[in-house]
Amino acid sequence: MGAVMIQQCRALSLVLGALLLALTVGAPSTRAQEPETRAWEALGPTDQVVWSLSTPTSGALFAATEQELFRSDDGGRSCATVQRPPETKPVAVSPVNHDLLYAGGPDGVHRSDDGGATWQRISDQAGGWDRIEVSPADPNVLYGDASAESVSSGVTIIQRERRVSHDGGVTWEVTRTGEERRVSTSYPCGHAVRVLQAHAVNPARLMTIEGCVVRGDPVAWMSYDEGRTSTLFPEVNPLEWSSNGLIGGRGADPSRWYVALFRANILYTRVFHSKLLRTDDDGASWTTVFEEDSGEPYSKERKAVDFVARVAYDPRRPDDVFAVFERYEPNTDRYKETDPVSYTVRASHDAGATWSELGARDLPKVHALAVGVDSRYLYAATRHGVYRLALTE
């Protein structure tokens, strides 16, 4: 169904070109120093919001905006718009095979084995697909989330399903269901899944960050049985702490994880309390590698704070971790929303023991960080395109 439309995308090709290098190369170059004068390089497209960058280990590169998915096979010199089947919403790229794609829509699930050049409907499992993920441990295992909305007696009812497939998307099993009811006079939960990540070693293991995003209290979960049951990861009080970043379980050390937490449910206080945790033993114990807060919840005393908003790491060198920090200035008006005054990225090459700032505090709002497959560049997907910073000389 539909051929891939080739087009020259100069701005995007710069992004993808720098990323696309074979994973069979030797050890990466030595890390460059992080001078304060180093600046982020804007690659574009500056007029579009870029939400994510995907770097399958097989080599091809993908970048996603709100409406389009782009692919490059020649180091970014040219890029292709992947034509999705009509009315499909989520498109999943296998993390280990860039030619294997899935798309979910109202008529079922579609699969492409040639990078989106042709599509085949493989399943009539339809209805409200929100996302699909392919397991890096077993390409026949897929996870998906779907939702359906209805209205009854003035109440909006959202029904959710978590699904798993063991035969490459042909048949699906529901492993968990949920329901949310919203009325106009209530404060909604706004349940959403911010992270859905299949484990790189164990195909039955699933990591998520999900919860009431309207109230601001999603939490990180770990499931060992395909999402049927889950435990907090790490085990913190969900009434006090929420999660907004989860990375790990891959590469050289699958037992290494980093989780970003923030204090939740302190209404009308404008308090920002943020910390970053690390585990070296797959969650058995945790070490706090960053923590900062702006003051007691109901005190008039306030201080500026850097808030961990995004986190990434290099799977080949898991001691190399990167975090986006949003800078908040003191605000004593508890009824006024506070916006960040700047966005910056810090790096640690010793698993969070020490940190150094990368580039100036001049980034637009950052939606995601990604380390290139050759470990040479760090990329930031922002509201104004993609920015790049060199990590090696």
C-alpha angles and dihedrals in degrees: 000000000000127000123251110264111227117212137163109251107179098180095044093042089060088057097046096037094061091048100049109088128130116268090220094076120112127262115318122259120272114280114264119233116263104239116190090233094061111115133205114250116228110222101173163179081190094182095057136067111239111204104180148001120210124199111186112200090238091071115252117113132223133194125188132207124176094280108015142056117206128198133192126194101173105055094279098299085123132009136202133219108227107226108220125206111269117283094002116142115187120045118193125200118202108246090222103033119045092193093061113086134164131196129188126207146148092287097049140267125330128199133200124194095182104057096271100312090117133011134204126196104232102170139030090211096129139162132096103339109193099174144348126202130191119219113241089205096055122013090205091064117083131174126204144177124211135176139189128198129207137164125226125173091341093310120118111218120198116192119194134195134191112208137190132194126198098185104058097278100310096113129019136203125203109231099175140012134196140178135205125191120202128191125184094244096051134083103249127225095217093202112207139161111236097176129027111172129168115215117256095224108025114048092198092058119093131182124200143171108207143142143096102342094175089060089039101238112115114149137202118255136187122205126190096184105056095277099307092118130009140190129207114269104229103014101242130144104275090205089064106028134044131184130236103166137039127171135156143063094111145090124010096358117026090181092066118096137167121202126185116213135187135186113261141190098035097131122202095003103099088214118158116200115167137169141170121219131197131199124193096182104053095270101316090116135008137210124202107229098174134018133165135157137183099227145285114329100247100024121111089223113099137171135191114268140191111224122203105234105162135016135196137166141189109255090202091055107024093184087071107086129167130196136187113227123201112206116221123188122213115284123184096181102095092190096054122086114238121218125199115262094208145000123222139164127229128194133207123192095183101060094272100313091118132014136203130189120250115212128329127312091259105108124122117236108308121222099178144359126214134180113220118248091251093048091235100111139036116214129202121200106210143171087265102046131277128327126197134202126187115239097183136044 
